[in-house]
Every structure is written in C-alpha cells, then in structure tokens.
Amino acid sequence: MDPVKVPYTGVVAVSPAVFVDEEKNQDRARFFGPDQVACVCDGVTTSPRAAEAAELITSLAPALFQGNTRERMGMACDLLMSRRIQFQATCPSLAEGMSEAMQAMLRQVLRKNQAISFQTTMVAVKVRADTAKVIIDLLRCGDSAFFAFSGDGELLNSSLHQPSGHQNNCRPLSHSHQMTFGPERQILVRVEGPLSGHEDLARNSGIDAKYLRNWFVCTSVEVGRDSGNDQPVHPQSLVITTGTRLLVPRYLYGHQLESEGREYRCLDYSSTIRILPTSPPTVRADRVEHRGSATAVLPDHFYGGHFEHLEDQFPADTQFVLCSDGFYSAFATTSELWTWLRRSKSALEAGQEQASPFTELHERLRERSGDDDMSLVWTSPALPASEMASPQCEQEE
C-alpha cells in the first residue's frame, strides 16, 4: 500500500511583552495552510522598523521555498536593504527647543540607528508529509528556534543544539577512515536490536525510559574515506567511522537487507539519528539553551552565509514548533515547553485575543532575564495518530 499524503495544520500565537515600559510587538508568526509553510520572525529590539522587517519576511515565507531558495532569500534580504536605504534617506525628526549641539549629537545617533534598521531573525519550515514519513525544508537565521517532537512528546531534534547563525559552509575531514552522514546521504548499518534490550547503552543514551521502545541500536559498516581530500562537511552531519554505534528511531528504520543471518539497513539521513554516547550524560538532553547577548539577523548576516538551509526527515507523526527566543526562554527544558503546549492547546486555538496562557510565562521571563515578545507556530498532522503508522512499521512490530 502506497503512503497517503497527510496535510498539516497550524496553531499560531503572538503575545507582545507585558512588563516593559514601551510596547514592543515586533514578533510575527503565520501558518500558510495551502503551502504547508510555517514561519516565525522576531524583529530585533534595537533595530528601528524591525516589526516591518518581521512582517515582510513572514509574508514572503511560502515564496522562499519555491525555486532556488538561496536566490529567494537573497531577494527578500535585498528588499529589506532597499527599505533601509530609503529610511536612511529621510531626515530624523527632532523635538523643538534643542540647542544646535544637542541636535547634532542626537541626529548622529539616529543616523547610526537607521543604518541597522529593518533587522529580524527568522525560522521557517515547509512540510511534505505522508503516512510513512515527514520531510521538511528548514530555513533559519538567528536565535528563533525549531523543535521536532514525536507524537507522544519526545524531543527528536532542536535547533538550540546547533550554533546560532552558523556559517552555511563546511569543514574538512581530519581522519582517513572517517566519512560523513548528512543531508541527502545514506549509510549502511548492522542492526543490533531495540535500545530497550541494551541496558548499558540505554543508560548512556540519556533517553527517558518511557521512550526506549522508539529506538534501535545500529552499527555503521565498512566506512571508507569520502571521495576528495577536501570533502565538505555540512554542520548537521555526523562524522563517523566503522563500528560507530548509532541510535535510530524505529520509524526511520530504512530498507531491509540480510546477510549471513545478520540484519542490515540502508538508512536515509535524518537529524534524529545520533551517535550513541559512551557514557551517561551529565546534563539533561532536553535542556533549553537560553539566549545570549548577540544573534545573527536578516538581512545583514545572510550576505556572510550565516543562515541555515537543509532538508530533513522525521517519523510520520512528528509535530513541529517554531518560536521566538522570548517564548522558549521561559522554560528550563523542552519537556516543560511541550507540557505547556498540551495544557494550553484549547486556549491557543481560540486565537490571539486569548492572552491568558501567556500571563504566567511573561512573569517567569521577567524574573529571569526581562520580558520579551513571545510567538509560536505549532504544526501537527491532520490525521489521527492511529492512521499514521506506515505498513513497514506495522509489519516490524
């Protein structure tokens, strides 16, 4: 039976900062149902006209995934730069009654601010889903975040585990027997069995006991050096050697092969596949890395290659959360974030005028680091979970 296409739906919420002297309201979030595109943009507080920048990039999100994405992103950033140049051509208005010296000093400050106007972060995904798997295209610049959760709430991937605004280039391999396993690549592995059947490995994995059934242990087979001494390594890639043990979600179990009584699989890349640690983790795997003092922004950092664009694959029932740093910084762990989402779902679906779910979060954030705008798009499959298992998974169970 061929997989059936599955549409995704989106819950969108934006809550401006409460505990601030002036209204910020520089976050924008949208879900485009026909295009299956979600986008969150966080206008930079110190940048004039940042809300306009966030609005522009959010409204253009579906078009960014059509054709050459880098060229489309370049077009969007060129639009921001054009608006900045137009803004710089205006004369800053000053209050009457100031001395000439004061006016000159203030005008210089305003000119500097105009030079960094129209700045925003962004995270966007385009979803292509069926009853067997979900494929996404991810675009990200800055500290707005992307989370992928399984249907039962396990964190499968988080952009917070990647450097914020890393440069979209590569690094060379350093060992003759290393190879890369990254986007658009495959790897041959030997299946060692369910993670639940390996007590020591399960302890090292850091995976909660209730999720062990979702994972298999596999070992990479016959790894040779990638062709070309200067083969680039995508920032999301795993660098592995022969015998590297991997954790593989059961619903990304790959194509089955058998040889001499052993079971092998050919795996397509997914960021959910990870190298098995050799010792137990010292910190929680789902901790939230809180925001720093600086981040990459559009349009400025795009031109230096500091943005992320990749294709990724997830299990069929995966749910995705895109959000601004103001939202995720209110939580210590992604488990807390997921619990809040589930508890607040009905209120969030009621619309942006339903502000009560965010009241506690704004208070919590104010006490930690100062209040901020909060925005999110939560996308999930329209089909019930009972219809999401692929025929392959059903046979394996």
C-alpha positions in Angstrom: 0.0 0.0 0.0 1.4 3.4 -1.1 1.7 6.0 1.6 -1.2 8.6 1.7 -0.4 12.3 1.8 -1.1 13.9 5.1 -1.9 17.7 5.5 -0.6 19.6 8.5 -2.5 22.2 10.5 -1.0 25.1 12.4 -1.7 26.8 15.7 -0.4 30.4 15.7 0.0 32.6 18.7 1.7 36.0 19.3 1.9 37.7 22.7 3.6 41.1 23.0 5.8 41.7 26.1 3.8 42.8 29.1 6.3 44.0 31.7 8.1 46.7 29.6 7.9 50.5 29.5 7.0 50.7 25.8 5.1 48.2 23.7 7.4 46.1 21.6 5.1 43.8 19.5 7.9 43.0 17.0 7.2 39.3 16.6 5.3 37.9 13.6 4.1 34.3 13.1 2.0 32.7 10.4 1.0 29.3 9.0 0.1 29.1 5.3 -2.1 26.0 5.0 -2.2 25.6 1.2 1.6 25.9 1.0 2.2 23.9 4.2 4.6 26.6 5.4 5.1 27.9 8.9 7.2 31.0 9.8 8.2 32.9 12.9 10.2 36.2 12.7 11.4 38.1 15.7 12.2 41.8 15.0 15.3 43.0 16.7 14.6 45.3 19.7 17.5 47.7 19.0 16.7 47.9 15.3 14.2 50.7 14.0 11.4 49.4 11.8 12.1 45.8 13.0 8.4 44.9 13.1 8.1 45.9 9.4 11.1 43.6 8.6 9.5 40.7 10.5 6.2 41.3 8.7 7.8 41.3 5.3 9.8 38.1 5.8 6.9 36.3 7.3 4.6 37.3 4.4 7.2 36.1 1.9 7.8 32.7 3.6 5.9 30.5 1.1 7.8 32.0 -1.9 11.2 31.3 -0.2 10.7 27.6 -0.8 9.9 27.9 -4.5 12.8 27.6 -6.9 16.3 28.4 -5.8 16.0 29.0 -2.0 19.2 30.9 -1.7 18.3 33.2 -4.5 14.8 33.7 -3.0 16.4 34.5 0.4 18.7 37.0 -1.3 15.8 38.7 -2.9 14.0 39.0 0.4 17.1 40.5 2.1 17.6 42.8 -0.9 14.1 44.1 -0.2 15.0 44.8 3.5 18.2 46.6 2.4 16.2 48.7 -0.1 13.8 49.7 2.7 16.7 50.5 4.9 18.3 52.7 2.3 15.0 54.5 1.8 14.7 55.0 5.5 18.3 56.4 5.7 17.4 59.0 3.1 14.8 60.6 5.4 15.8 63.3 7.9 15.3 62.2 11.5 12.7 64.4 13.2 13.8 66.2 16.4 12.0 67.9 19.2 11.8 71.6 19.1 13.8 73.8 21.5 17.1 71.8 21.5 20.4 73.5 21.1 22.3 73.1 17.9 25.0 71.0 19.6 22.3 68.7 21.1 20.5 68.4 17.8 23.8 67.5 16.0 24.6 64.8 18.6 21.1 63.3 18.6 21.0 63.4 14.8 24.2 61.4 14.7 22.8 58.7 17.0 19.6 58.5 14.9 21.6 58.1 11.7 23.5 55.2 13.3 20.2 53.6 14.3 18.9 54.0 10.7 22.0 52.1 9.5 20.9 48.9 11.4 17.2 49.3 10.7 14.9 46.5 9.4 16.6 43.6 11.2 14.8 40.4 12.1 15.6 36.8 12.9 13.6 34.0 11.2 12.8 30.3 11.2 10.6 28.7 8.6 9.7 25.2 7.5 7.9 23.7 4.6 6.2 20.3 5.4 5.8 17.4 3.0 4.1 14.5 4.8 2.5 11.2 4.2 1.6 8.2 6.4 5.2 6.8 6.2 7.4 9.9 7.0 7.6 13.7 7.1 10.1 15.6 5.0 10.8 19.2 5.9 12.8 22.1 4.4 14.2 24.3 7.1 15.3 27.9 6.8 16.7 29.6 9.9 18.8 32.7 10.7 19.3 33.8 14.3 18.0 32.6 17.6 14.4 31.9 16.7 14.1 28.1 17.3 12.8 24.9 15.7 11.7 21.9 17.7 10.6 18.5 16.5 8.5 16.3 18.9 7.3 12.7 18.4 3.5 12.2 18.7 4.0 11.1 22.4 6.1 14.2 23.2 9.7 13.0 22.9 12.2 15.7 21.6 13.6 14.4 18.3 15.5 17.5 17.3 16.1 21.1 18.4 17.9 23.9 16.6 19.1 25.1 20.0 21.7 22.2 19.9 23.2 23.8 16.8 25.3 27.0 16.8 23.0 30.1 16.3 23.5 31.6 12.9 26.4 29.3 11.9 28.0 30.0 8.6 26.5 28.0 5.8 29.8 26.4 4.7 31.8 23.4 5.7 34.9 21.9 7.4 37.3 19.2 6.1 37.5 15.7 7.4 40.6 15.0 9.6 40.9 11.2 9.5 41.4 8.9 6.6 38.8 6.4 7.9 36.1 9.0 8.6 33.0 9.6 6.5 30.1 12.0 6.7 26.5 11.1 7.1 24.5 14.2 6.4 21.6 15.7 4.3 20.8 13.8 1.1 23.1 10.9 2.0 22.7 7.2 3.0 24.6 4.8 5.2 24.7 1.0 5.6 24.3 -0.2 9.2 24.0 -3.5 11.0 21.0 -3.8 13.3 21.9 -4.7 16.9 18.4 -4.7 18.2 15.9 -2.5 20.2 17.5 0.0 22.6 15.3 -1.4 25.4 17.3 -4.6 25.1 20.7 -3.0 25.9 20.6 -1.8 29.5 24.1 -0.1 29.5 23.6 1.6 26.1 20.1 2.8 27.2 21.7 4.4 30.2 24.3 6.2 28.1 21.7 7.4 25.6 20.0 9.8 28.0 16.7 8.8 26.6 13.8 8.6 29.1 12.7 5.0 29.9 9.2 5.6 28.5 10.7 6.3 25.1 13.2 3.5 24.8 10.8 1.5 22.7 11.0 4.1 20.0 14.7 3.5 19.3 17.0 0.8 17.8 20.8 0.4 18.1 22.7 0.1 14.8 26.4 -0.1 14.0 28.0 1.5 10.9 29.5 -0.9 8.4 32.6 -0.6 6.3 33.2 3.1 6.4 35.7 4.4 3.9 37.0 7.9 3.4 34.8 10.2 1.4 36.0 11.0 -2.1 38.1 14.1 -2.3 40.5 15.2 0.4 38.6 18.4 0.9 35.1 16.9 1.0 32.9 19.5 2.8 31.0 18.5 5.9 27.6 20.0 6.5 27.2 21.4 10.0 24.3 19.0 10.7 26.4 16.0 9.5 27.6 13.1 11.7 31.3 12.2 11.3 31.6 8.5 11.8 34.0 5.6 11.5 33.5 1.8 11.0 31.8 0.4 14.1 30.2 3.7 15.3 27.1 2.9 17.2 24.0 4.9 16.2 20.6 5.4 17.7 17.9 5.2 15.1 14.2 5.9 15.5 12.2 2.8 14.8 10.0 4.7 12.2 13.1 5.7 10.2 14.3 2.1 10.1 15.4 2.2 6.5 15.5 -0.5 3.8 16.0 -4.1 5.0 18.9 -6.3 3.9 20.1 -9.7 5.2 23.5 -11.4 5.0 24.8 -14.5 6.8 21.9 -14.4 9.3 22.5 -10.7 10.3 20.1 -7.9 9.6 21.3 -4.7 7.8 19.6 -1.5 6.9 20.3 1.3 4.4 19.4 4.5 6.2 18.5 7.8 4.7 19.8 10.8 6.6 17.7 12.3 9.4 18.9 14.6 12.2 17.0 12.3 14.6 19.7 9.7 14.0 22.5 10.2 16.5 25.8 8.8 17.7 25.4 6.7 20.9 27.4 8.3 23.7 30.0 6.1 25.5 29.0 7.4 29.0 25.8 8.7 30.6 25.0 12.4 30.0 25.9 14.9 32.7 23.1 17.3 31.8 19.5 16.8 30.6 19.4 16.2 26.9 16.2 18.3 26.6 17.6 21.4 28.4 16.8 24.8 26.8 19.9 26.7 25.9 18.9 30.3 26.9 19.5 33.3 24.7 22.8 35.1 24.6 23.6 38.8 24.0 24.0 38.6 20.2 22.5 36.7 17.3 22.6 36.6 13.5 19.9 38.6 11.8 18.5 39.3 8.3 19.4 41.0 6.1 23.0 41.6 7.4 24.2 38.1 8.2 22.6 36.4 5.2 25.2 38.0 2.9 28.0 36.4 5.0 26.4 33.0 4.8 25.2 32.9 8.4 22.0 31.1 7.8 20.8 27.5 7.8 19.0 25.7 4.9 18.6 22.0 4.9 16.2 19.1 4.2 15.4 16.7 7.0 13.3 13.6 7.6 11.2 12.7 10.6 8.7 10.0 11.7 5.2 10.2 10.3 3.5 11.6 13.5 6.2 14.3 14.2 4.9 17.7 15.4 7.0 20.9 14.8 7.2 24.0 17.0 8.7 27.2 15.6 9.1 30.0 18.2 10.9 33.2 19.2 13.6 33.3 21.9 11.2 35.1 24.1 8.9 32.0 24.2 11.4 29.2 24.7 13.5 31.2 27.2 10.6 31.0 29.6 11.3 27.2 30.0 14.1 25.3 31.6 13.5 22.2 29.4 11.7 21.2 26.2 9.7 18.8 28.3 8.3 21.8 30.2 7.6 23.5 26.9 5.8 20.5 25.5 3.7 20.1 28.6 2.7 23.8 28.5 1.7 23.5 24.8 -0.5 20.5 25.5 -2.1 22.1 28.5 -2.7 25.4 26.6 -3.8 23.9 23.3 -7.5 24.8 23.6 -6.7 28.4 24.6 -4.1 28.8 21.8 -6.6 27.5 19.2 -9.1 30.1 20.3 -7.0 32.9 18.8 -4.5 35.7 19.6 -7.1 37.5 21.8 -6.8 34.7 24.3 -3.9 36.1 26.2 -4.2 34.1 29.5 -1.9 31.2 28.6 1.0 33.6 28.3 0.5 35.6 31.5 2.5 33.2 33.7 5.2 32.9 31.0 5.7 36.7 30.8 6.0 36.8 34.6 8.5 34.0 34.6 10.6 35.5 31.8 10.6 38.9 33.5 12.1 37.4 36.7 14.8 35.5 34.7 16.0 38.0 32.1 13.4 40.6 31.4 10.2 40.3 29.5 10.0 39.9 25.7 7.5 39.3 22.9 6.5 35.6 22.5 5.4 34.0 19.3 5.0 30.4 18.0 3.6 28.2 15.3 2.8 24.7 16.3 2.2 22.3 13.3 0.8 18.8 13.6 -0.7 16.2 11.2 -4.4 16.5 10.5 -4.8 12.7 10.6 -5.2 10.9 14.0 -2.2 9.0 15.3 -3.9 5.7 14.7 -3.7 6.3 10.9 -0.1 7.5 10.8 1.9 4.2 11.1 3.3 3.0 7.8 2.8 -0.5 6.6 6.5 -1.2 7.1 6.4 -0.2 10.7 3.3 -2.3 11.3 5.0 -5.4 9.9 8.1 -4.9 12.1 6.0 -4.6 15.3 
